[in-house]
């Protein structure tokens, strides 16, 4: 079935694990061509590529360390070489890395988290913008977090700060790139279970306590986020830009 996303060219960073995997799957099912960036999840990346090709769509897999400016530029260039153009950029790559309180915060760790979550996003967006601007309508969706709204749980100082900065980055980019026909929005997921992020950094006790405070009485899943990302990405002639969509079951809103 033809959708707004049919034959659109999409680059998804960290598109082969957790939320990114679900986002990639949803784009493929909507008829898009996908450039799937990964850092370590190669098996899933290639399975997604094969799935897209089996449906008659274009797909490539690109490995890269996005904190490295050369690699960040390369994933965009390889996408253009494969597809000829770029319609949508999904900035999904990011990590908490580890929980560290302020008193234990090494400068090296702080810089690492900022590079992974924020600087890498700037690198990729800067490289992609000239190609996105060649279209009449293009879209960028950035992955932020509820932690960027509320400050996160203890030990997530660096992560929460970087995700809060993404909210501001999104607003600033929407103003700067709007005249080029590029809309820029963000999503801020809350507790999304079943991902490597929460499997690694969230205890069952913490997840249960958080879930009990959510008005709709359940945690989120990766597909909840993916559907919202696709909506924001596909509103080509829409009026939504500079916005952040909160996906948290009602536990926080503004």
N, C-alpha and C positions, 0 to 999 in steps of 0.2 A: 504494500500500500504506500502510495506516495505521501511524504510528509514535508514539512518546511525544511527538514534537514537532509532530504534526499540529495545525494551528490555534493553536499557541502564538505569542504576539507577541514578537518579538525586535528589540532595538536593537543594531546593530553599529557601533561607531565606526571610522572609517577602513575601511569595509567594501567598498571598491571597488578596492583595489590589494594586490598581494602576498598575504600570509597572510590579510588581511581579505577579499579577493575570494574566496578559496577557502572561508573560513568561511561567507560569505554564500551561496555556491553550495551548500554542503552543507546549510545550513539550509533553503534553498528545496527542494532535492531530498528533504528529510525532511518536507515539508508545512507548514513554518512560514510565518507572515507576517513580512515583514522591513522594518524601517526602516533604510535604508542611509545612514549619514552619510559625507560626503566633504568634503575641503578643496580638492582640485584635480582629482581623477580623475572628472570629470563623465560622460564618455562611457561608461566602464565601469559606473558607478553606474546610469545609465539603461538600459543593456542588461540588467543584472541585474534591475532593476525590471520591465522588459518580459517577461523570462523568467518571473518569478514570477507575473505577471498572466496569462500564457499558460497557466499550470498551474492557474488558478482560485484563486490565493492573493492576499492583499492585499500591497501593497508601496508604499513611498514613498521618495523621495530627499530628503535634507536636507543643505544645505551649511552649514558653520559652522567658525569658529575656536574650538576648544575651550579655548584658553588665555584666551579671553574669557568671563567668567562669564555674561554675558547670552546669548551664543551657546550655551553649554553647557546652560543652562536651557531655551533655546528648542528644542533638538533633542528633549529629553524631552517638552516640552509638545506639540510637533507630532506626535510619535509617539502620545501619548494622544489627541489630537484625531482622528487617523486611525483608530486601532485600538480606542480605548476603555479599554484596559488594557495592562499590560506584565508579561510573565512572565520574560523573560531579558534581561540586559544583558551585552554583550560589550565590555569595555574594551580595544580593540585599538590605538588611536591611539598613535603614538610615533615617535621618530626619534633617530638618533645626531647628526644635523645636520652635524657635521664632526669630524675627529680633532684634538684639541688636548691637548698635554702640560701638566702642571701649571705649568711655567714660562711657558707661553704663554696661560694661562687668564685671560681677562677676566671680570670679575664679571658683565657683561651676558650673555656667552655661557653661563656657568654657570646663571644664572637662567633663560635661555631654554630650555635643555635640561630643567631641572627643571619648568618650566611645561608644556612639551609632554608630557613623559612621566608626571609625577606629579600636579601640581596640577590639570591638566585631568581626570585620572581621578577625583580627589576631587570636582570640580565636578559631573561627570556622575552619579557614584554618589550624591551628596547629593541631586541633583534627582530621581533615579529611585527612591530608596528608599521614599518614601511610597506610590508606585504598586505597587512590587514587594510591599510589605507587605500590600496588600489581598488578595493571593492566599494560599491555604493553604501553597503551596510555590512558591518562586521561586528564581532562581539568578543569580549573577554570576560571570563568568569573566574574570580579568585576564591580560593578556599581559605576562609578565616576560621574562627572558632568561637563558641560560647565563652571560652576562656579569655578571648580578646574583649568581650563585653564585661565580664564579671571579675576577671583577675585570676580565675582558675583556683585549683586546690593547692595547698602548701607544697612547695617544691617545683612549681611550674612557673616561677617568676620570669625566666628568660623566654619561655615558650609563649606565655600569655602576653608579654610585652610585644613580642614579634607579631603575634596575631592581631593585637590591637592596632599595631602600625599598619597592617594590611587593610584594616577598615579605612584608615586615613589615606593610604595609598590608592585605594579604590576610588574614593571621592575625588582626590587630586587628579588621577588619570582620567576620570570621566569628564572633568572640566577641560583638561588639556587636549584630549583626543576626540572630544565630541565634534569639533569642527571638521575632523577627518572622516566622519561617518562611523566612528567606532564607539560602541556603547561598552561601558565597563561596570560590572556589578560584582557582588560577592555573596557567598553563603556562609553562614556561621552555624555549623552543626553543634548540637549538644552531645549528650551521651549516645554514641553510636556503637552498639555492641557487635561482636563478630568480626572486628578488624584487628590487625596486628597491633595497632596503637593501643587499644584498650586491653587486649590480651596481654600486652607487655607491661603497661603502666597503671592499670586499674585493677584493684583487688575485687573479688566477688562481693566482699562486705561493703566496699565503697560503692560499687555499681548498684547493689541492692538498696542502699541508703538513698542514693541519688534517684533511682527509679521510683521509690516510694513518694518522693516529693514532686514528681511530674504529674501535672493535672490529668493527662489522659492515661496514666498508670501503666506506661510501658516505655522501654528504651527505644531508641531509633535503630534503624538498620541502614546499610549502605544504599539500598534502593530509594529510601526516603530522601536522601541527599541527591542522588543521581537524577531523580525526576525534577527536582527544583533547578538543578544546574542546566538540564536540557531546556526547561521552560525559559530561563533567562537567556540562554544562548540562542534560542530560536526566534525570539521576538525581534526579527530584523527591522521591521518598520515600527517598532514599539516606542514608547515614551519613557521606558524605565532605564535609567542610568545613574550611577553613583549610589545605588541602593545596596543594602545588605539584607538578605532574607534570612531570618532566624529560623532554624529548624531544630526545635528542642522540646516539642510536646507541650509547650505553654509554660515551661518553668521560668522563662524570662522573656520579656518583650518590652519594646520601647517604640 
